Structures are given as C-alpha cells and as structure tokens.
C-alpha cells in the first residue's frame, strides 16, 4: 500500500509491530510503501482449556483471576515469539527502526520481553490497541509518536 501525501515517508526501513493479547501483525514500512509481512498468533491450546475447566469446576463459570492468568500466559507466549521473530529480522538487516503498538496496560510487559537489541532501535511506542485498525490509521499513530 502506498502512503497518501498527508503522511510522511519512512526514511529507513521500519518494522511496525501491532499487538494485542493474542496476535501481532508485522508491517514493513519503507519510503512511501507499507505492507503486512507476517502475523503471529497464539491461542490457548485445547488441553489448556480443559485443564482450566477442571480447575474451575463443572459449573462453566470461570473466575476473573483465572481468565487473567490465561491471558497473561498467552501474552507471554506472543511476546516471546514476537521478540524472536524481530531479532531474526534485525540480524538479517531487514529493518533499521522499530515502532510498536500495544495496549497501554501492557507496554512495560512487552518492553521487558523484547531483546535488548530491539529496544535500541525502537523509536516509537504507541500505547493503544490498534490490531483491528486500518493500516493508514496505524501509520498515523506511529508517526505522531516518533
């Protein structure tokens, strides 16, 4: 996708990682072009869900605390996979700058999960949930933060 004139071109190849609790979309932005290059998705495995049902009983109601533990476990998996993917791309020379969007409440958790080399090239952190937003809206948020 080509950026419209009202958005700035990217001066160096930039990866934009757009995350929530279970997925990360990775876009490559270079000059006036932005394209989705990879999606990472983590879901609770069926075995994990069965174990949760056994723990919470047969009533079908789960406690909020158990649900939060499952979300955290899924986020941890996602962030670990995202970090490994991004480090590989950085070492291959695929990008020079990194922009990250993540829900505000998870910013510090993601920063702690990312490899130190990624933190060095991350020049924009957007504390918003944008995984379902249009790519042009994502680019606009990233450019406002950079």
Beta strands, then each sheet from edge to edge (+ up, - down):
strand 1: 10-19
strand 2: 23-31
strand 3: 33-41
strand 4: 97-101
strand 5: 122-126
sheet 1: 3+ 2- 1+ 4+ 5+
end
